[in-house]
Amino acid sequence: QVQVVESGGGLVQPGGPLRLSCVVSGSIFRLYAMGWYRQAPGKQRELVAVITSGGSANYADSVKGRFTISRTNAKNTVYLQMNSLKPEDTAVYYCNADGSLGRFPWGQGTQVTVSS
């Protein structure tokens, strides 16, 4: 069974950077477009960045210019580099397939807290 494990979250001051990583078990990773999602308390989960199997990326307007998604297929890993973090970026961050070919079981996510 495919497993998704996110890591790299933590407490960061406003304006600071953070890099998230996500490892997906199994050999099918390279076939899937992957996304980073986040869920803040009391809000629905939202897609913030997506990268195709070929490496093309798209971003939600709220993170465009600050976040960068990338992937290394040889390591079954997708990354999210977050710069210029704001308090409103505080959320649990998850990665998963973008849904066009279905999704994997959700991982535990990684908490990102932006606060001074």
Secondary structure, DSSP 8 states (H G I E B T S, - for coil): ---EEEE--EEE-TT--EEEEEEE-STTGGGS-EEEEEE-TTS--EEEEEE-TTS-EEE-TTTTTTEEEEEEGGGTEEEEEE-S--GGG-EEEEEEE-BTTB-------EEEEE--
